Amino acid sequence: MMKSFTPLAFIVFVLLSMAAHPQKPVKYALVIHGGAGNITPANLPAEKAAQYEAKLTEVLRHGDSILRAGGTSLDAVEACVRMMEDSPLFNAGKGAVFTAEGKNELDAAIMDGKTGMAGAVAGVTTIRNPISAARAVMEKSEHVMLSGKGAEAFAAEKGLEIVSPDYFYTPERWASYLKAKANADSISALDKKHGTVGCVAVDSYGNLAAATSTGAMMMKKYGRIGDSPIIGAGTFADNGTCAVSATGHGEFFIRNVIAYDVATLMKYKGLTLAKAANEVVMVKLKTQGGVGGIIAVDRNGNVAMPFNSQGMFRGYIKSGGEMKVAMFGEK
């Protein structure tokens, strides 16, 4: 005959079982960036800086709410990038910079570190949230990257929000375009680069994800595509190493497959996330004259946010409540 537990005996049994099989602490971390470049207190008025700080904080808290509720890193990075695409403060989605023809052409990519699956769109002009289109390419097509009209047709077919190209216009970006057009001969490649947005995360299940979205380079010509939608260059995630999102002068990031390079230094050389990220951004890129930065996270919640420009809009939040938002270079 099976013996029955008394309430007290049952409680003791449960406590002993928990002691014998302790639960692994739930950890997650999320990192965002809003572009790197000539970001200094001298050229960013205090009122504008406060707007950026408030938006970055809002995005971090939104991502935190998703991960804290048990959401996946993939859901969190998409949601955070969507919020930045919808904000005219950043060069992604609404508020994107203009091409030489006076148009907004958008790129985005997303990657799942658990499965190695990835999706991207490039040169789109009517998809409100390119990052969601990138995820649809990853999950609902047999391809990795779709571009232009084909990507737009696919997004419409999958029920994503399609808008008029005028939706992305903002007076501030248009004024910058007119100024750049009038001084086309004197504006440098760095001045043309107005950043990108991105998010990387590790969830409580230990899975990594990365997402990046951009309006690309101001005054770009000939349908130029930068690093953001190119897997391994501007976006990469692998559970075995890290998740990376990049921002900066895309040509350098493409030639050096920067996002993947960080992961390979960890995988083959055994470098920590911080050392690998620093090696790539502060040594390799800087030596070549490539300006920009990255955000990265590994499965243990370690965070890296190196940049070799004057500033980078950035921030992170962790499951323990630790949070940081920054814009300028640190002493």
N, C-alpha and C positions, 0 to 999 in steps of 0.2 A: 504494500500500500504506500502511495506517495505521500510524504509528509507535507503539510501545508505550512507556509511562512506566516509568522505573526507580523504585524505591521512594523515592529521594531527590528525584527530579524531581516525583513525585506529591505529596509532602509540601509542597514549595515551591509547587506549583500551588494546593493547598488553602489555604495561608497567604495567598498573594496574592489569592485569591478572597475570603477572609474580610476582608482589608484593604480590598478594593474595595467590598464589600457588608457593612459592619459590622452586627452584630445589635443591634436596639433593646433597651436594658436592660429586663428584666422588672420591672415595678413593680406593687405592689398595696398597698392600705390598707384597714383595717377599723376602724369606730368603733362603740361601743355606749353605751347609756345605760340606767339602771335607775330613772329617775324623778327629778323635781326637786321641791323644796319646802323645808320648814323643816329642812334637814339641816345641823346644826352640831355641833361637838365637845361642846357643852353638853348637847344632847339625844340624842346618839348615843353610848352607852357604848363604851369602847375595845374591849371584847370583841366587841360587835356590829359595830363598824366593821371589825375584823379579818376578820369573816365576810364582809362585803360585799367587802372588798378581795380576799380569796381567791377568791370566786366570780367577780367581774369579771375577775380575772386568768385564771382557768380558762377562762372563756368566750372571752376574747381569744385565748388560745393554741389553743383548739379551732378558732376561725375561721381563725387563721393556718395551722394544719396543712392545712386544706381548700384555701386559696388557694395555699399553697406547693406543694401536690401538683398544681396545675393546675386545681383546681376552679373553678366559676363563682361570681360574686358572688351570684347568686340562691341557690345551694346554701349558701353561707356565711352569708348573713343569716338564712335559714330555720333553719339548724342552731343558730346562736347564740341566736336568739329562743326556740327550743324549750328550750334549756338553762335560760334564765331563766324560762320558763313552768313548768318542772319544779321550780324552786327556790322554797320558801316565803318567801324573803327579799323577793320582789318582788310588786307588785300586778299579777300576770298569771298566768293558769293557777292552779296550786295556790298558795294564799296570797292570792288576790284578795280585795278588800274586799267588804262586803255591802251590798246595796240596802236601802231603807227596809223592805222586806218580809222582810229576812233571807235573801236569796238571793245567789248569785254569778252575775252576768251578764257575759259576756266578749265583747270586740271585738278584731278583728285585721285587718291589711291588709298586702299585699305588692305591690311594683311592679318591673317589669323595665325598666331604663333603655334597653336595646337595642331592644326592640320596642314599648315604650309600653303593654304589656299590664299589667293589674292585677286583683287579686282581693281580696275582703274578706268577713268575716262579722261579724254584730252581734247582741248579745243572746242568745248561746248559753249553754247551761247544762250540756251533757253531752259536749262535745268536749274531750278531754284537751289537745290542742294546737291551739288556734284558728288559729295561724299556718300550720299545714299545711293546715287546711281552707281558709284564704284562698288558698293556692297552688293547691289543687285547683279552687277556683272559677275562678281565672285560667286554668288549663291544661285543665280538663276540663268546662267549661260555657260557655254563650254569654253569661253574665252577668258583672257586675263585683262586685255585692254581694248576698249572701243573708242573711236574718235569722231569728232564732228557730227555731221547729220545722222550718221548711223547710230552713234551713242544716244543722240536725242530721240530718235525713233524708238530705240530699245527702251529708254526710260519712260516714254509715253506709253508704250505697250505694257510696261510693268506697273503702270498706275502712279508713277511719281509725278510730283507737281511740276508742270511746265509753265513758264512765264514768258512775257514779252522781254526781249533783250533790254528794253528801257528800264526794267525792274532793277538792274544792277547799277544804274547810273546814280552818282551822288555829285552835288555841286563841287565839293572839295576835290574829288578825283578829277573832275572835268577841268577845273582850274589848273591843276597840276599838269594835266595833259597839254593844255594850251600853252602853258609856260615852257614845257619841255619841247613842244613842237616849234616854238619861236626860237629856241636856243638849241636846236638839235645838234649843231656842230660842236657845242661846248659841253654838253651833258655827258657824264661818264657812265660806264656800265653799272657802277655801284649806285649812282644817283637814280638810275632807272629801276633799280631793284627795291621794291617796297614791301618785301616780306612775304610771308606764307603763314598758314596756321597749321597746327598739328597737335596730336595727342597720342600718348602711349600709356599703357596700363598693364598691370598684373592683377588678376582677380583672386578671390579667396580660394579658388580651385588650382591656382598656380599657373594659369594660362595667360599668355601675353598677346597683345594686339597693338597695332600701330595704324594711324590714319593721318593723312596730310591733304590739304586743299589749298589752292592758290589761284590768284588772278594773274600770276606769272610776272614777267618783266614789262614795265611800262615802255611804250614805243617799240615793242618787239615787232618784227617783220616776218613775212613769208610763212606764217603758221608755225612759228617757233614753239617748241615744247621743251619745258625745263625738266628738272630732276624729280619734282614732286610725284608725278604719276608713274615714274619708272621704278619698278620694284628692285631694291638693292641699291639704288642711287639716293632717292629721297625718302624712301619708305621701306621698312623691313621689320619682320618679327619672326622669332624662332624660340620656342619654349626652352631649347637647350642653351640659349645664350642670352638674347636681349631683344627688346623692341626699340626701334629708332625712328624718329621723324626729323627731317632736316629743313633748314631754311638758309638761303644765301644765294650766291652767284651760281646758278644751276649748272652751268657748263663744267665747272670744276668738280661739282658733286657727281655728275654723270661720268666724267672721265675716270674718276677715282672710286666709283661705286661706294661712296662714303658710308651709307647705312650698313651695307653688307660687310664693309671693311672692319667696322667696329665689332661685329659678330665674329668674324674670322680671327681677329686678334684674341678674342676671348676663347674661341674654340681650339685653335691650333697652337697658340702661344701661352695659353693659360692666364692671360692678363685679367685683372679685375675690370669691372665695368668702367670705373672711374679712369683707370690707366689707359684702357683701350680708347675711350672717348677722347681723352686728352691727347693721346698720340695722334689720332686722326685729325682732330680739329686744330690743335695748337702747334703741331709739328708738320705733319704732311701737307695739310691744306695751306697753312700759313706760309710755308716755304715756297709753295707754288704761286702765292698771291691770291689764293681763293679766300673770299671773305664770307663769313656766315657762322652758323652754329648748329647744334643738334640738341635734342632731348632724348634721353634713353632711360630704360628701366630694365632690371633683370628679375628673375622669378622670385628672388628673395626680398624684393622691394627696395633694392639699392637704386638710387637716382643719380643721373649725371646730366648737367646742362651747360657744357662748355661752349664758348663762342669767342671768335677772334675779332669781331667787329666792336664798335664802341658801345653797343648795347643790344639786348634781346628781350622782348616781352616774354616772360616765362613764369612758371610757378608749378608747385607740386602739392599734393595732399596725400597723407598716409592714414592707414586704418587706426593708428593710435591717436589721431587728431592733429598730428604735426602738419603745419601748412606754411608755405612761403610763396610770396609774390614779389617779383623784382623786374626792373626794366633796364637799369643802367649797369655799367661795369662796376665791379666791387673792388675796393682797395685791398 
